[in-house]
Amino acid sequence: MKILFAADGSAYTKKALAFLITHEALLDASSELHVLNVQTNLPPRVKSVAGRDLVDNYYLSEAEKVLKPIRAFLDHHPVTYRADWVVDNAAVGILKAAKKDKSHMIVMGTHGHGVLGRIIMGSVAQRVVAESDLPVLLVQ
């Protein structure tokens, strides 16, 4: 099974990863795990003032803050994985990657803000669930 694991570095990401690793029905030795961190696009003004190299280094640095501990954790488990990052809207980046990888499932942590929180802030998880053709497992 090919699983796209969306990682934002929050406590919810850690909880979802722990859940995934402990459930062999989801992730066994024959599974392929793609860990993805989506960095939000900086405003164009920031890019023009700071310069491309500084912005690229910022994205890399922020993504590595999320991915480095996940790699360290996964290296201690018998799972085939790859970890990378993209710059995009979070939900859009997740959905694009799942489609490109021909994933069978998307797994992600959810902050569980509730109805009022989703109305005010929107929800990456809500959008992924609404727009994905794949099963989406949310861990709260």
C-alpha positions as CSV (number, residue, x, y, z in Angstrom):
1,M,0.0,0.0,0.0
2,K,1.2,3.5,-0.8
3,I,0.5,6.0,2.0
4,L,1.0,9.7,1.8
5,F,1.6,11.0,5.3
6,A,1.1,14.8,5.6
7,A,3.4,16.2,8.3
8,D,3.2,19.7,9.7
9,G,5.4,19.1,12.7
10,S,2.7,19.6,15.3
11,A,1.9,17.2,18.2
12,Y,-0.9,15.9,16.0
13,T,1.6,14.9,13.4
14,K,3.5,12.9,16.0
15,K,0.4,11.3,17.3
16,A,-0.7,10.3,13.7
17,L,2.8,8.9,12.9
18,A,2.8,6.8,16.1
19,F,-0.7,5.5,15.3
20,L,0.4,4.6,11.8
21,I,3.6,2.8,12.9
22,T,1.7,0.7,15.5
23,H,-1.0,-0.5,13.1
24,E,0.5,-3.2,10.9
25,A,-2.7,-3.5,9.0
26,L,-2.0,0.0,7.6
27,L,1.8,0.0,7.4
28,D,3.6,-3.2,6.9
29,A,7.0,-4.2,5.4
30,S,5.6,-4.1,1.9
31,S,4.1,-0.6,2.3
32,E,5.6,2.6,0.8
33,L,5.3,5.7,3.0
34,H,5.7,9.1,1.5
35,V,6.2,11.8,4.3
36,L,5.3,15.2,2.9
37,N,5.7,18.6,4.5
38,V,4.0,21.5,2.7
39,Q,5.5,24.9,3.2
40,T,3.1,27.8,2.7
41,N,4.1,30.2,0.0
42,L,5.5,33.5,1.2
43,P,4.0,36.7,-0.1
44,P,5.5,37.9,-3.4
45,R,6.7,41.1,-1.6
46,V,8.8,39.1,0.8
47,K,10.4,37.1,-2.1
48,S,11.3,40.3,-4.0
49,V,12.8,42.0,-1.0
50,A,14.6,39.0,0.6
51,G,15.8,37.4,-2.7
52,R,15.3,33.9,-4.0
53,D,18.3,32.3,-2.2
54,L,17.2,33.5,1.2
55,V,13.6,32.4,0.6
56,D,14.7,29.0,-0.6
57,N,16.9,28.5,2.4
58,Y,14.0,29.6,4.6
59,Y,11.7,26.9,3.1
60,L,14.4,24.3,3.4
61,S,15.2,25.2,7.0
62,E,11.5,25.1,8.0
63,A,10.8,21.8,6.2
64,E,13.9,20.2,7.9
65,K,12.6,21.2,11.3
66,V,9.6,19.0,10.6
67,L,11.2,16.2,8.6
68,K,14.4,15.6,10.5
69,P,12.8,14.1,13.7
70,I,10.4,12.1,11.5
71,R,13.3,10.6,9.6
72,A,15.1,9.8,12.9
73,F,12.0,8.1,14.2
74,L,11.3,6.1,11.0
75,D,14.9,4.9,10.7
76,H,14.2,2.8,13.8
77,H,11.3,1.0,12.2
78,P,11.1,-1.5,9.4
79,V,9.4,0.7,6.9
80,T,10.3,1.9,3.4
81,Y,9.8,5.7,3.3
82,R,10.8,8.9,1.6
83,A,10.5,12.3,3.1
84,D,10.3,15.6,1.1
85,W,8.6,18.9,1.0
86,V,6.9,21.3,-1.4
87,V,5.8,24.9,-1.4
88,D,2.1,25.2,-1.9
89,N,-1.2,25.7,-0.2
90,A,-1.2,22.9,2.4
91,A,-4.3,21.1,1.2
92,V,-3.5,21.5,-2.5
93,G,0.0,20.3,-2.0
94,I,-1.2,17.2,-0.2
95,L,-3.8,16.4,-2.8
96,K,-1.3,17.0,-5.7
97,A,1.3,14.7,-4.1
98,A,-1.2,11.9,-3.4
99,K,-2.3,12.0,-7.0
100,K,1.2,12.2,-8.4
101,D,2.4,9.2,-6.2
102,K,-0.7,7.2,-7.0
103,S,-1.2,6.8,-3.3
104,H,-3.8,4.5,-1.9
105,M,-4.5,6.5,1.3
106,I,-3.7,9.9,2.9
107,V,-2.9,9.9,6.7
108,M,-2.7,13.1,8.7
109,G,-3.1,14.5,12.1
110,T,-5.9,17.0,12.7
111,H,-6.1,19.7,15.3
112,G,-9.8,19.1,15.9
113,H,-10.8,22.7,16.1
114,G,-14.5,21.9,15.8
115,V,-17.2,23.6,13.8
116,L,-16.6,27.1,14.9
117,G,-12.8,26.8,14.3
118,R,-13.3,25.5,10.8
119,I,-15.7,28.3,10.0
120,I,-13.3,31.0,11.2
121,M,-10.0,29.5,10.1
122,G,-10.7,26.9,7.5
123,S,-9.2,23.4,7.9
124,V,-6.6,21.7,5.8
125,A,-7.9,18.3,6.9
126,Q,-11.5,19.3,6.0
127,R,-10.5,20.4,2.5
128,V,-8.4,17.2,2.0
129,V,-11.3,15.0,3.0
130,A,-13.7,17.0,0.9
131,E,-11.6,17.0,-2.3
132,S,-9.8,13.7,-2.1
133,D,-10.8,10.6,-4.1
134,L,-8.7,8.5,-1.7
135,P,-9.5,7.3,1.8
136,V,-8.2,9.9,4.3
137,L,-7.3,8.8,7.8
138,L,-7.4,11.6,10.3
139,V,-5.8,11.1,13.7
140,Q,-6.7,13.5,16.5
